[in-house]
Amino acid sequence: LERDAVKSCFFNLLYEVSRIRPKKVIIFDKQIYDFGLYNCNIGKFTVKTVISPGVIYYDNQNLKDIFMKQLTEAINDT
């Protein structure tokens, strides 16, 4: 069930991306990246992957630091 829900959301994401035509898409989880968003949209926009923002809720400062570093790089990278 979860995989079907993620797949449905992924197709909605593709639809929205095709409508708004962003220059960059930041993906916050490897599971969504694995669905192939990068492969089916090469040349249309840049895809940046960041570890799940859920790490913010962990009691692990190293994970929080990694998340913030990746997010900052993804936002500022062209």
N, CA, C and O atoms as a Tripos MOL2 file, in Angstrom:
@<TRIPOS>MOLECULE
protein
  312   311    78     0     0
PROTEIN
NO_CHARGES

@<TRIPOS>ATOM
      1 N           0.8250   -1.1950    0.0000 N.3       1 LEU1
      2 CA          0.0000    0.0000    0.0000 C.3       1 LEU1
      3 C           0.8680    1.2570    0.0000 C.2       1 LEU1
      4 O           0.5830    2.2130   -0.7220 O.2       1 LEU1
      5 N           1.9210    1.2530    0.8070 N.am      2 GLU2
      6 CA          2.7630    2.4470    0.8780 C.3       2 GLU2
      7 C           3.4090    2.7300   -0.4700 C.2       2 GLU2
      8 O           3.4640    3.8790   -0.9080 O.2       2 GLU2
      9 N           3.8950    1.6840   -1.1250 N.am      3 ARG3
     10 CA          4.5470    1.8800   -2.4240 C.3       3 ARG3
     11 C           3.5680    2.4440   -3.4430 C.2       3 ARG3
     12 O           3.9370    3.3030   -4.2440 O.2       3 ARG3
     13 N           2.3140    1.9680   -3.4250 N.am      4 ASP4
     14 CA          1.3040    2.4930   -4.3430 C.3       4 ASP4
     15 C           1.0070    3.9590   -4.0530 C.2       4 ASP4
     16 O           0.8190    4.7530   -4.9750 O.2       4 ASP4
     17 N           0.9650    4.3180   -2.7770 N.am      5 ALA5
     18 CA          0.7080    5.7070   -2.4020 C.3       5 ALA5
     19 C           1.8580    6.6040   -2.8590 C.2       5 ALA5
     20 O           1.6330    7.6940   -3.3850 O.2       5 ALA5
     21 N           3.0830    6.1400   -2.6570 N.am      6 VAL6
     22 CA          4.2450    6.9150   -3.0830 C.3       6 VAL6
     23 C           4.2400    7.0540   -4.5980 C.2       6 VAL6
     24 O           4.5380    8.1270   -5.1220 O.2       6 VAL6
     25 N           3.9060    5.9900   -5.2990 N.am      7 LYS7
     26 CA          3.8600    6.0280   -6.7600 C.3       7 LYS7
     27 C           2.8180    7.0360   -7.2390 C.2       7 LYS7
     28 O           3.0720    7.8010   -8.1690 O.2       7 LYS7
     29 N           1.6570    7.0370   -6.6100 N.am      8 SER8
     30 CA          0.6060    7.9920   -6.9690 C.3       8 SER8
     31 C           1.0770    9.4280   -6.7370 C.2       8 SER8
     32 O           0.8770   10.2950   -7.5870 O.2       8 SER8
     33 N           1.6930    9.6720   -5.6010 N.am      9 CYS9
     34 CA          2.2090   11.0070   -5.2990 C.3       9 CYS9
     35 C           3.3070   11.4030   -6.2800 C.2       9 CYS9
     36 O           3.4180   12.5680   -6.6650 O.2       9 CYS9
     37 N           4.1070   10.4380   -6.6760 N.am     10 PHE10
     38 CA          5.1840   10.6970   -7.6270 C.3      10 PHE10
     39 C           4.6160   11.1620   -8.9640 C.2      10 PHE10
     40 O           5.1260   12.1140   -9.5540 O.2      10 PHE10
     41 N           3.5790   10.5070   -9.4420 N.am     11 PHE11
     42 CA          2.9770   10.9090  -10.7200 C.3      11 PHE11
     43 C           2.3230   12.2860  -10.6080 C.2      11 PHE11
     44 O           2.3460   13.0600  -11.5650 O.2      11 PHE11
     45 N           1.7400   12.5980   -9.4480 N.am     12 ASN12
     46 CA          1.2080   13.9460   -9.2250 C.3      12 ASN12
     47 C           2.3410   14.9670   -9.2520 C.2      12 ASN12
     48 O           2.1900   16.0580   -9.8010 O.2      12 ASN12
     49 N           3.4780   14.6050   -8.6570 N.am     13 LEU13
     50 CA          4.6410   15.4840   -8.6660 C.3      13 LEU13
     51 C           5.1080   15.7440  -10.0980 C.2      13 LEU13
     52 O           5.3800   16.8870  -10.4650 O.2      13 LEU13
     53 N           5.2010   14.6930  -10.8990 N.am     14 LEU14
     54 CA          5.6160   14.8630  -12.2880 C.3      14 LEU14
     55 C           4.6720   15.8010  -13.0370 C.2      14 LEU14
     56 O           5.1110   16.6470  -13.8160 O.2      14 LEU14
     57 N           3.3750   15.6410  -12.7930 N.am     15 TYR15
     58 CA          2.3900   16.5030  -13.4410 C.3      15 TYR15
     59 C           2.6150   17.9690  -13.0450 C.2      15 TYR15
     60 O           2.6390   18.8530  -13.9010 O.2      15 TYR15
     61 N           2.7760   18.2110  -11.7680 N.am     16 GLU16
     62 CA          2.9720   19.5800  -11.2920 C.3      16 GLU16
     63 C           4.2850   20.1680  -11.8120 C.2      16 GLU16
     64 O           4.3370   21.3390  -12.1880 O.2      16 GLU16
     65 N           5.3270   19.3670  -11.8330 N.am     17 VAL17
     66 CA          6.6170   19.8330  -12.3410 C.3      17 VAL17
     67 C           6.4960   20.2170  -13.8160 C.2      17 VAL17
     68 O           7.0830   21.2090  -14.2480 O.2      17 VAL17
     69 N           5.7470   19.4440  -14.5790 N.am     18 SER18
     70 CA          5.5810   19.7710  -15.9990 C.3      18 SER18
     71 C           4.7910   21.0620  -16.1830 C.2      18 SER18
     72 O           4.9720   21.7570  -17.1840 O.2      18 SER18
     73 N           3.9240   21.3910  -15.2390 N.am     19 ARG19
     74 CA          3.1180   22.6150  -15.3310 C.3      19 ARG19
     75 C           3.9160   23.8630  -14.9570 C.2      19 ARG19
     76 O           3.8150   24.8880  -15.6320 O.2      19 ARG19
     77 N           4.7020   23.7830  -13.8920 N.am     20 ILE20
     78 CA          5.3790   24.9920  -13.4110 C.3      20 ILE20
     79 C           6.7880   25.1550  -13.9770 C.2      20 ILE20
     80 O           7.3570   26.2440  -13.9040 O.2      20 ILE20
     81 N           7.3480   24.1070  -14.5300 N.am     21 ARG21
     82 CA          8.6590   24.1290  -15.1860 C.3      21 ARG21
     83 C           9.7520   24.7960  -14.3400 C.2      21 ARG21
     84 O          10.2820   25.8430  -14.7110 O.2      21 ARG21
     85 N          10.0760   24.1790  -13.2110 N.am     22 PRO22
     86 CA         11.1240   24.7640  -12.3560 C.3      22 PRO22
     87 C          12.5080   24.5710  -12.9610 C.2      22 PRO22
     88 O          12.7020   23.7330  -13.8410 O.2      22 PRO22
     89 N          13.4480   25.3410  -12.4890 N.am     23 LYS23
     90 CA         14.8380   25.1700  -12.9220 C.3      23 LYS23
     91 C          15.5490   24.1420  -12.0630 C.2      23 LYS23
     92 O          16.5420   23.5440  -12.4780 O.2      23 LYS23
     93 N          15.0200   23.9410  -10.8440 N.am     24 LYS24
     94 CA         15.6530   23.0140   -9.9140 C.3      24 LYS24
     95 C          14.5740   22.3360   -9.0780 C.2      24 LYS24
     96 O          13.5910   22.9630   -8.6830 O.2      24 LYS24
     97 N          14.7720   21.0470   -8.8150 N.am     25 VAL25
     98 CA         13.9030   20.2920   -7.9220 C.3      25 VAL25
     99 C          14.7890   19.6980   -6.8390 C.2      25 VAL25
    100 O          15.7860   19.0370   -7.1310 O.2      25 VAL25
    101 N          14.4200   19.9380   -5.5890 N.am     26 ILE26
    102 CA         15.1720   19.3810   -4.4720 C.3      26 ILE26
    103 C          14.3460   18.2380   -3.8960 C.2      26 ILE26
    104 O          13.2190   18.4410   -3.4450 O.2      26 ILE26
    105 N          14.9130   17.0410   -3.9140 N.am     27 ILE27
    106 CA         14.2430   15.8460   -3.4150 C.3      27 ILE27
    107 C          14.7730   15.5550   -2.0210 C.2      27 ILE27
    108 O          15.9830   15.4670   -1.8100 O.2      27 ILE27
    109 N          13.8590   15.4080   -1.0740 N.am     28 PHE28
    110 CA         14.2520   15.2430    0.3180 C.3      28 PHE28
    111 C          14.3110   13.8030    0.7840 C.2      28 PHE28
    112 O          14.3490   13.5530    1.9890 O.2      28 PHE28
    113 N          14.3200   12.8710   -0.1120 N.am     29 ASP29
    114 CA         14.3890   11.4860    0.3370 C.3      29 ASP29
    115 C          14.8460   10.6130   -0.8130 C.2      29 ASP29
    116 O          14.4140   10.7920   -1.9520 O.2      29 ASP29
    117 N          15.7100    9.6790   -0.5140 N.am     30 LYS30
    118 CA         16.2490    8.7890   -1.5400 C.3      30 LYS30
    119 C          15.1690    7.9260   -2.1790 C.2      30 LYS30
    120 O          15.2780    7.5760   -3.3540 O.2      30 LYS30
    121 N          14.1300    7.5780   -1.4280 N.am     31 GLN31
    122 CA         13.0800    6.7220   -1.9800 C.3      31 GLN31
    123 C          12.4210    7.3790   -3.1950 C.2      31 GLN31
    124 O          12.1760    6.7070   -4.1970 O.2      31 GLN31
    125 N          12.1380    8.6550   -3.1220 N.am     32 ILE32
    126 CA         11.5380    9.3570   -4.2560 C.3      32 ILE32
    127 C          12.5460    9.4680   -5.3860 C.2      32 ILE32
    128 O          12.1820    9.3190   -6.5530 O.2      32 ILE32
    129 N          13.8030    9.7260   -5.0610 N.am     33 TYR33
    130 CA         14.8470    9.8020   -6.0820 C.3      33 TYR33
    131 C          14.9210    8.4860   -6.8490 C.2      33 TYR33
    132 O          15.1230    8.4810   -8.0630 O.2      33 TYR33
    133 N          14.7560    7.3660   -6.1340 N.am     34 ASP34
    134 CA         14.8460    6.0510   -6.7630 C.3      34 ASP34
    135 C          13.7230    5.7840   -7.7650 C.2      34 ASP34
    136 O          13.8430    4.8810   -8.5930 O.2      34 ASP34
    137 N          12.6360    6.5520   -7.7030 N.am     35 PHE35
    138 CA         11.5550    6.3720   -8.6690 C.3      35 PHE35
    139 C          11.9470    6.8490  -10.0610 C.2      35 PHE35
    140 O          11.2340    6.5670  -11.0240 O.2      35 PHE35
    141 N          13.0520    7.5600  -10.1890 N.am     36 GLY36
    142 CA         13.5470    7.9340  -11.5050 C.3      36 GLY36
    143 C          13.2170    9.3400  -11.9460 C.2      36 GLY36
    144 O          13.2770    9.6330  -13.1400 O.2      36 GLY36
    145 N          12.8750   10.2090  -11.0360 N.am     37 LEU37
    146 CA         12.5830   11.5890  -11.4160 C.3      37 LEU37
    147 C          13.7460   12.1960  -12.1820 C.2      37 LEU37
    148 O          13.5440   12.9040  -13.1680 O.2      37 LEU37
    149 N          14.9510   11.9230  -11.7360 N.am     38 TYR38
    150 CA         16.1300   12.4740  -12.4040 C.3      38 TYR38
    151 C          16.2420   11.9370  -13.8310 C.2      38 TYR38
    152 O          16.4770   12.7010  -14.7670 O.2      38 TYR38
    153 N          16.0750   10.6280  -13.9930 N.am     39 ASN39
    154 CA         16.2730   10.0170  -15.3080 C.3      39 ASN39
    155 C          15.2370   10.4370  -16.3400 C.2      39 ASN39
    156 O          15.5670   10.5650  -17.5190 O.2      39 ASN39
    157 N          13.9900   10.6540  -15.9260 N.am     40 CYS40
    158 CA         12.9680   10.9720  -16.9180 C.3      40 CYS40
    159 C          12.8630   12.4690  -17.1780 C.2      40 CYS40
    160 O          12.0130   12.8900  -17.9630 O.2      40 CYS40
    161 N          13.6910   13.2720  -16.5510 N.am     41 ASN41
    162 CA         13.6220   14.7120  -16.7670 C.3      41 ASN41
    163 C          14.9820   15.3470  -17.0300 C.2      41 ASN41
    164 O          15.1500   16.5490  -16.8260 O.2      41 ASN41
    165 N          15.9410   14.5650  -17.4730 N.am     42 ILE42
    166 CA         17.2690   15.1060  -17.7390 C.3      42 ILE42
    167 C          17.1610   16.2230  -18.7750 C.2      42 ILE42
    168 O          16.5140   16.0670  -19.8110 O.2      42 ILE42
    169 N          17.7960   17.3350  -18.4800 N.am     43 GLY43
    170 CA         17.8000   18.4580  -19.3990 C.3      43 GLY43
    171 C          16.6810   19.4570  -19.1500 C.2      43 GLY43
    172 O          16.7740   20.6010  -19.5940 O.2      43 GLY43
    173 N          15.6440   19.0600  -18.4620 N.am     44 LYS44
    174 CA         14.5440   19.9760  -18.2080 C.3      44 LYS44
    175 C          14.7730   20.7690  -16.9330 C.2      44 LYS44
    176 O          14.4090   21.9430  -16.8590 O.2      44 LYS44
    177 N          15.3710   20.1430  -15.9330 N.am     45 PHE45
    178 CA         15.6810   20.8300  -14.6910 C.3      45 PHE45
    179 C          16.7640   20.0610  -13.9530 C.2      45 PHE45
    180 O          17.0400   18.8980  -14.2490 O.2      45 PHE45
    181 N          17.3640   20.7300  -12.9950 N.am     46 THR46
    182 CA         18.3970   20.1280  -12.1620 C.3      46 THR46
    183 C          17.7360   19.4590  -10.9670 C.2      46 THR46
    184 O          16.8300   20.0230  -10.3520 O.2      46 THR46
    185 N          18.1860   18.2710  -10.6440 N.am     47 VAL47
    186 CA         17.6650   17.5560   -9.4790 C.3      47 VAL47
    187 C          18.7580   17.4810   -8.4300 C.2      47 VAL47
    188 O          19.8790   17.0560   -8.7100 O.2      47 VAL47
    189 N          18.4220   17.8960   -7.2300 N.am     48 LYS48
    190 CA         19.3270   17.8120   -6.0940 C.3      48 LYS48
    191 C          18.6880   16.8950   -5.0620 C.2      48 LYS48
    192 O          17.4890   16.9940   -4.8040 O.2      48 LYS48
    193 N          19.4690   16.0120   -4.4740 N.am     49 THR49
    194 CA         18.9530   15.0970   -3.4640 C.3      49 THR49
    195 C          19.5190   15.4700   -2.1050 C.2      49 THR49
    196 O          20.7150   15.7230   -1.9610 O.2      49 THR49
    197 N          18.6450   15.5000   -1.1190 N.am     50 VAL50
    198 CA         19.0140   15.8220    0.2570 C.3      50 VAL50
    199 C          18.4740   14.6950    1.1260 C.2      50 VAL50
    200 O          17.4000   14.1600    0.8510 O.2      50 VAL50
    201 N          19.2130   14.3280    2.1770 N.am     51 ILE51
    202 CA         18.7010   13.2940    3.0740 C.3      51 ILE51
    203 C          17.3770   13.7450    3.6660 C.2      51 ILE51
    204 O          17.0780   14.9390    3.6790 O.2      51 ILE51
    205 N          16.6050   12.8300    4.1420 N.am     52 SER52
    206 CA         15.2710   13.1230    4.6610 C.3      52 SER52
    207 C          15.3080   14.1790    5.7600 C.2      52 SER52
    208 O          16.1330   14.1000    6.6710 O.2      52 SER52
    209 N          14.4150   15.1700    5.6780 N.am     53 PRO53
    210 CA         14.3790   16.1810    6.7320 C.3      53 PRO53
    211 C          13.9480   15.6150    8.0810 C.2      53 PRO53
    212 O          14.0280   16.3130    9.0920 O.2      53 PRO53
    213 N          13.4990   14.3860    8.1150 N.am     54 GLY54
    214 CA         13.1310   13.7390    9.3670 C.3      54 GLY54
    215 C          14.2860   13.6480   10.3480 C.2      54 GLY54
    216 O          14.0720   13.4850   11.5500 O.2      54 GLY54
    217 N          15.5120   13.7540    9.8410 N.am     55 VAL55
    218 CA         16.6700   13.6800   10.7430 C.3      55 VAL55
    219 C          16.7000   14.8590   11.7010 C.2      55 VAL55
    220 O          17.3730   14.7960   12.7300 O.2      55 VAL55
    221 N          15.9960   15.9160   11.3890 N.am     56 ILE56
    222 CA         15.9360   17.0700   12.2900 C.3      56 ILE56
    223 C          15.3570   16.6480   13.6420 C.2      56 ILE56
    224 O          15.6960   17.2270   14.6750 O.2      56 ILE56
    225 N          14.4870   15.6450   13.6310 N.am     57 TYR57
    226 CA         13.8500   15.2040   14.8750 C.3      57 TYR57
    227 C          14.6780   14.1710   15.6360 C.2      57 TYR57
    228 O          14.3260   13.8130   16.7600 O.2      57 TYR57
    229 N          15.7680   13.6860   15.0470 N.am     58 TYR58
    230 CA         16.6210   12.7340   15.7400 C.3      58 TYR58
    231 C          17.4890   13.4740   16.7400 C.2      58 TYR58
    232 O          17.7610   14.6640   16.5800 O.2      58 TYR58
    233 N          17.9180   12.7720   17.7570 N.am     59 ASP59
    234 CA         18.8160   13.3570   18.7390 C.3      59 ASP59
    235 C          20.2540   13.0830   18.2910 C.2      59 ASP59
    236 O          21.0360   12.4520   19.0010 O.2      59 ASP59
    237 N          20.5720   13.5680   17.1130 N.am     60 ASN60
    238 CA         21.8900   13.3260   16.5430 C.3      60 ASN60
    239 C          22.3240   14.5860   15.8040 C.2      60 ASN60
    240 O          21.8700   14.8420   14.6890 O.2      60 ASN60
    241 N          23.1790   15.3540   16.4060 N.am     61 GLN61
    242 CA         23.5880   16.6270   15.8240 C.3      61 GLN61
    243 C          24.3220   16.4400   14.5030 C.2      61 GLN61
    244 O          24.2170   17.2860   13.6140 O.2      61 GLN61
    245 N          25.0690   15.3390   14.3580 N.am     62 ASN62
    246 CA         25.7820   15.1050   13.0990 C.3      62 ASN62
    247 C          24.8170   14.9770   11.9310 C.2      62 ASN62
    248 O          25.0660   15.5410   10.8660 O.2      62 ASN62
    249 N          23.7030   14.2360   12.1100 N.am     63 LEU63
    250 CA         22.7100   14.1150   11.0440 C.3      63 LEU63
    251 C          22.0630   15.4600   10.7350 C.2      63 LEU63
    252 O          21.8260   15.7890    9.5720 O.2      63 LEU63
    253 N          21.7810   16.2270   11.7670 N.am     64 LYS64
    254 CA         21.1920   17.5560   11.5600 C.3      64 LYS64
    255 C          22.1440   18.4420   10.7740 C.2      64 LYS64
    256 O          21.7270   19.1700    9.8730 O.2      64 LYS64
    257 N          23.4160   18.3790   11.1160 N.am     65 ASP65
    258 CA         24.4150   19.1820   10.4070 C.3      65 ASP65
    259 C          24.5340   18.7670    8.9500 C.2      65 ASP65
    260 O          24.6490   19.6160    8.0660 O.2      65 ASP65
    261 N          24.5050   17.4520    8.6960 N.am     66 ILE66
    262 CA         24.5800   16.9470    7.3230 C.3      66 ILE66
    263 C          23.3710   17.4270    6.5210 C.2      66 ILE66
    264 O          23.5090   17.8780    5.3840 O.2      66 ILE66
    265 N          22.1790   17.3240    7.1300 N.am     67 PHE67
    266 CA         20.9720   17.7760    6.4420 C.3      67 PHE67
    267 C          21.0700   19.2520    6.0830 C.2      67 PHE67
    268 O          20.8150   19.6300    4.9400 O.2      67 PHE67
    269 N          21.4360   20.0870    7.0450 N.am     68 MET68
    270 CA         21.5090   21.5270    6.7940 C.3      68 MET68
    271 C          22.5710   21.8530    5.7440 C.2      68 MET68
    272 O          22.3710   22.7400    4.9140 O.2      68 MET68
    273 N          23.6860   21.1470    5.7750 N.am     69 LYS69
    274 CA         24.7490   21.3690    4.7760 C.3      69 LYS69
    275 C          24.2480   20.9920    3.3880 C.2      69 LYS69
    276 O          24.4250   21.7520    2.4350 O.2      69 LYS69
    277 N          23.6190   19.8140    3.2680 N.am     70 GLN70
    278 CA         23.1080   19.3850    1.9610 C.3      70 GLN70
    279 C          22.0180   20.3100    1.4450 C.2      70 GLN70
    280 O          21.9880   20.6400    0.2590 O.2      70 GLN70
    281 N          21.1250   20.7300    2.3300 N.am     71 LEU71
    282 CA         20.0470   21.6120    1.9210 C.3      71 LEU71
    283 C          20.5880   22.9580    1.4600 C.2      71 LEU71
    284 O          20.1520   23.4830    0.4350 O.2      71 LEU71
    285 N          21.5230   23.5150    2.1980 N.am     72 THR72
    286 CA         22.1320   24.7860    1.8200 C.3      72 THR72
    287 C          22.8220   24.6690    0.4650 C.2      72 THR72
    288 O          22.6780   25.5500   -0.3820 O.2      72 THR72
    289 N          23.5690   23.5880    0.2570 N.am     73 GLU73
    290 CA         24.2490   23.3800   -1.0300 C.3      73 GLU73
    291 C          23.2450   23.2310   -2.1660 C.2      73 GLU73
    292 O          23.4420   23.7820   -3.2490 O.2      73 GLU73
    293 N          22.1620   22.4820   -1.9210 N.am     74 ALA74
    294 CA         21.1580   22.2670   -2.9560 C.3      74 ALA74
    295 C          20.4630   23.5740   -3.3360 C.2      74 ALA74
    296 O          20.1860   23.8170   -4.5100 O.2      74 ALA74
    297 N          20.1890   24.3980   -2.3540 N.am     75 ILE75
    298 CA         19.5190   25.6850   -2.6340 C.3      75 ILE75
    299 C          20.4410   26.6260   -3.3800 C.2      75 ILE75
    300 O          20.0160   27.2900   -4.3250 O.2      75 ILE75
    301 N          21.6890   26.6950   -2.9730 N.am     76 ASN76
    302 CA         22.6170   27.6750   -3.5440 C.3      76 ASN76
    303 C          23.3130   27.2120   -4.8150 C.2      76 ASN76
    304 O          23.8480   28.0370   -5.5550 O.2      76 ASN76
    305 N          23.3150   25.9160   -5.0820 N.am     77 ASP77
    306 CA         23.9790   25.3910   -6.2750 C.3      77 ASP77
    307 C          23.1390   25.7000   -7.5080 C.2      77 ASP77
    308 O          21.9110   25.6140   -7.4730 O.2      77 ASP77
    309 N          23.8060   26.0570   -8.5850 N.am     78 THR78
    310 CA         23.0660   26.3500   -9.8210 C.3      78 THR78
    311 C          23.1400   25.2200  -10.7940 C.2      78 THR78
    312 O          22.5720   25.3050  -11.8830 O.2      78 THR78
@<TRIPOS>BOND
     1     1     2 1
     2     2     3 1
     3     3     4 2
     4     3     5 am
     5     5     6 1
     6     6     7 1
     7     7     8 2
     8     7     9 am
     9     9    10 1
    10    10    11 1
    11    11    12 2
    12    11    13 am
    13    13    14 1
    14    14    15 1
    15    15    16 2
    16    15    17 am
    17    17    18 1
    18    18    19 1
    19    19    20 2
    20    19    21 am
    21    21    22 1
    22    22    23 1
    23    23    24 2
    24    23    25 am
    25    25    26 1
    26    26    27 1
    27    27    28 2
    28    27    29 am
    29    29    30 1
    30    30    31 1
    31    31    32 2
    32    31    33 am
    33    33    34 1
    34    34    35 1
    35    35    36 2
    36    35    37 am
    37    37    38 1
    38    38    39 1
    39    39    40 2
    40    39    41 am
    41    41    42 1
    42    42    43 1
    43    43    44 2
    44    43    45 am
    45    45    46 1
    46    46    47 1
    47    47    48 2
    48    47    49 am
    49    49    50 1
    50    50    51 1
    51    51    52 2
    52    51    53 am
    53    53    54 1
    54    54    55 1
    55    55    56 2
    56    55    57 am
    57    57    58 1
    58    58    59 1
    59    59    60 2
    60    59    61 am
    61    61    62 1
    62    62    63 1
    63    63    64 2
    64    63    65 am
    65    65    66 1
    66    66    67 1
    67    67    68 2
    68    67    69 am
    69    69    70 1
    70    70    71 1
    71    71    72 2
    72    71    73 am
    73    73    74 1
    74    74    75 1
    75    75    76 2
    76    75    77 am
    77    77    78 1
    78    78    79 1
    79    79    80 2
    80    79    81 am
    81    81    82 1
    82    82    83 1
    83    83    84 2
    84    83    85 am
    85    85    86 1
    86    86    87 1
    87    87    88 2
    88    87    89 am
    89    89    90 1
    90    90    91 1
    91    91    92 2
    92    91    93 am
    93    93    94 1
    94    94    95 1
    95    95    96 2
    96    95    97 am
    97    97    98 1
    98    98    99 1
    99    99   100 2
   100    99   101 am
   101   101   102 1
   102   102   103 1
   103   103   104 2
   104   103   105 am
   105   105   106 1
   106   106   107 1
   107   107   108 2
   108   107   109 am
   109   109   110 1
   110   110   111 1
   111   111   112 2
   112   111   113 am
   113   113   114 1
   114   114   115 1
   115   115   116 2
   116   115   117 am
   117   117   118 1
   118   118   119 1
   119   119   120 2
   120   119   121 am
   121   121   122 1
   122   122   123 1
   123   123   124 2
   124   123   125 am
   125   125   126 1
   126   126   127 1
   127   127   128 2
   128   127   129 am
   129   129   130 1
   130   130   131 1
   131   131   132 2
   132   131   133 am
   133   133   134 1
   134   134   135 1
   135   135   136 2
   136   135   137 am
   137   137   138 1
   138   138   139 1
   139   139   140 2
   140   139   141 am
   141   141   142 1
   142   142   143 1
   143   143   144 2
   144   143   145 am
   145   145   146 1
   146   146   147 1
   147   147   148 2
   148   147   149 am
   149   149   150 1
   150   150   151 1
   151   151   152 2
   152   151   153 am
   153   153   154 1
   154   154   155 1
   155   155   156 2
   156   155   157 am
   157   157   158 1
   158   158   159 1
   159   159   160 2
   160   159   161 am
   161   161   162 1
   162   162   163 1
   163   163   164 2
   164   163   165 am
   165   165   166 1
   166   166   167 1
   167   167   168 2
   168   167   169 am
   169   169   170 1
   170   170   171 1
   171   171   172 2
   172   171   173 am
   173   173   174 1
   174   174   175 1
   175   175   176 2
   176   175   177 am
   177   177   178 1
   178   178   179 1
   179   179   180 2
   180   179   181 am
   181   181   182 1
   182   182   183 1
   183   183   184 2
   184   183   185 am
   185   185   186 1
   186   186   187 1
   187   187   188 2
   188   187   189 am
   189   189   190 1
   190   190   191 1
   191   191   192 2
   192   191   193 am
   193   193   194 1
   194   194   195 1
   195   195   196 2
   196   195   197 am
   197   197   198 1
   198   198   199 1
   199   199   200 2
   200   199   201 am
   201   201   202 1
   202   202   203 1
   203   203   204 2
   204   203   205 am
   205   205   206 1
   206   206   207 1
   207   207   208 2
   208   207   209 am
   209   209   210 1
   210   210   211 1
   211   211   212 2
   212   211   213 am
   213   213   214 1
   214   214   215 1
   215   215   216 2
   216   215   217 am
   217   217   218 1
   218   218   219 1
   219   219   220 2
   220   219   221 am
   221   221   222 1
   222   222   223 1
   223   223   224 2
   224   223   225 am
   225   225   226 1
   226   226   227 1
   227   227   228 2
   228   227   229 am
   229   229   230 1
   230   230   231 1
   231   231   232 2
   232   231   233 am
   233   233   234 1
   234   234   235 1
   235   235   236 2
   236   235   237 am
   237   237   238 1
   238   238   239 1
   239   239   240 2
   240   239   241 am
   241   241   242 1
   242   242   243 1
   243   243   244 2
   244   243   245 am
   245   245   246 1
   246   246   247 1
   247   247   248 2
   248   247   249 am
   249   249   250 1
   250   250   251 1
   251   251   252 2
   252   251   253 am
   253   253   254 1
   254   254   255 1
   255   255   256 2
   256   255   257 am
   257   257   258 1
   258   258   259 1
   259   259   260 2
   260   259   261 am
   261   261   262 1
   262   262   263 1
   263   263   264 2
   264   263   265 am
   265   265   266 1
   266   266   267 1
   267   267   268 2
   268   267   269 am
   269   269   270 1
   270   270   271 1
   271   271   272 2
   272   271   273 am
   273   273   274 1
   274   274   275 1
   275   275   276 2
   276   275   277 am
   277   277   278 1
   278   278   279 1
   279   279   280 2
   280   279   281 am
   281   281   282 1
   282   282   283 1
   283   283   284 2
   284   283   285 am
   285   285   286 1
   286   286   287 1
   287   287   288 2
   288   287   289 am
   289   289   290 1
   290   290   291 1
   291   291   292 2
   292   291   293 am
   293   293   294 1
   294   294   295 1
   295   295   296 2
   296   295   297 am
   297   297   298 1
   298   298   299 1
   299   299   300 2
   300   299   301 am
   301   301   302 1
   302   302   303 1
   303   303   304 2
   304   303   305 am
   305   305   306 1
   306   306   307 1
   307   307   308 2
   308   307   309 am
   309   309   310 1
   310   310   311 1
   311   311   312 2
@<TRIPOS>SUBSTRUCTURE
     1 LEU1         2 RESIDUE 1 A LEU
     2 GLU2         6 RESIDUE 1 A GLU
     3 ARG3        10 RESIDUE 1 A ARG
     4 ASP4        14 RESIDUE 1 A ASP
     5 ALA5        18 RESIDUE 1 A ALA
     6 VAL6        22 RESIDUE 1 A VAL
     7 LYS7        26 RESIDUE 1 A LYS
     8 SER8        30 RESIDUE 1 A SER
     9 CYS9        34 RESIDUE 1 A CYS
    10 PHE10       38 RESIDUE 1 A PHE
    11 PHE11       42 RESIDUE 1 A PHE
    12 ASN12       46 RESIDUE 1 A ASN
    13 LEU13       50 RESIDUE 1 A LEU
    14 LEU14       54 RESIDUE 1 A LEU
    15 TYR15       58 RESIDUE 1 A TYR
    16 GLU16       62 RESIDUE 1 A GLU
    17 VAL17       66 RESIDUE 1 A VAL
    18 SER18       70 RESIDUE 1 A SER
    19 ARG19       74 RESIDUE 1 A ARG
    20 ILE20       78 RESIDUE 1 A ILE
    21 ARG21       82 RESIDUE 1 A ARG
    22 PRO22       86 RESIDUE 1 A PRO
    23 LYS23       90 RESIDUE 1 A LYS
    24 LYS24       94 RESIDUE 1 A LYS
    25 VAL25       98 RESIDUE 1 A VAL
    26 ILE26      102 RESIDUE 1 A ILE
    27 ILE27      106 RESIDUE 1 A ILE
    28 PHE28      110 RESIDUE 1 A PHE
    29 ASP29      114 RESIDUE 1 A ASP
    30 LYS30      118 RESIDUE 1 A LYS
    31 GLN31      122 RESIDUE 1 A GLN
    32 ILE32      126 RESIDUE 1 A ILE
    33 TYR33      130 RESIDUE 1 A TYR
    34 ASP34      134 RESIDUE 1 A ASP
    35 PHE35      138 RESIDUE 1 A PHE
    36 GLY36      142 RESIDUE 1 A GLY
    37 LEU37      146 RESIDUE 1 A LEU
    38 TYR38      150 RESIDUE 1 A TYR
    39 ASN39      154 RESIDUE 1 A ASN
    40 CYS40      158 RESIDUE 1 A CYS
    41 ASN41      162 RESIDUE 1 A ASN
    42 ILE42      166 RESIDUE 1 A ILE
    43 GLY43      170 RESIDUE 1 A GLY
    44 LYS44      174 RESIDUE 1 A LYS
    45 PHE45      178 RESIDUE 1 A PHE
    46 THR46      182 RESIDUE 1 A THR
    47 VAL47      186 RESIDUE 1 A VAL
    48 LYS48      190 RESIDUE 1 A LYS
    49 THR49      194 RESIDUE 1 A THR
    50 VAL50      198 RESIDUE 1 A VAL
    51 ILE51      202 RESIDUE 1 A ILE
    52 SER52      206 RESIDUE 1 A SER
    53 PRO53      210 RESIDUE 1 A PRO
    54 GLY54      214 RESIDUE 1 A GLY
    55 VAL55      218 RESIDUE 1 A VAL
    56 ILE56      222 RESIDUE 1 A ILE
    57 TYR57      226 RESIDUE 1 A TYR
    58 TYR58      230 RESIDUE 1 A TYR
    59 ASP59      234 RESIDUE 1 A ASP
    60 ASN60      238 RESIDUE 1 A ASN
    61 GLN61      242 RESIDUE 1 A GLN
    62 ASN62      246 RESIDUE 1 A ASN
    63 LEU63      250 RESIDUE 1 A LEU
    64 LYS64      254 RESIDUE 1 A LYS
    65 ASP65      258 RESIDUE 1 A ASP
    66 ILE66      262 RESIDUE 1 A ILE
    67 PHE67      266 RESIDUE 1 A PHE
    68 MET68      270 RESIDUE 1 A MET
    69 LYS69      274 RESIDUE 1 A LYS
    70 GLN70      278 RESIDUE 1 A GLN
    71 LEU71      282 RESIDUE 1 A LEU
    72 THR72      286 RESIDUE 1 A THR
    73 GLU73      290 RESIDUE 1 A GLU
    74 ALA74      294 RESIDUE 1 A ALA
    75 ILE75      298 RESIDUE 1 A ILE
    76 ASN76      302 RESIDUE 1 A ASN
    77 ASP77      306 RESIDUE 1 A ASP
    78 THR78      310 RESIDUE 1 A THR
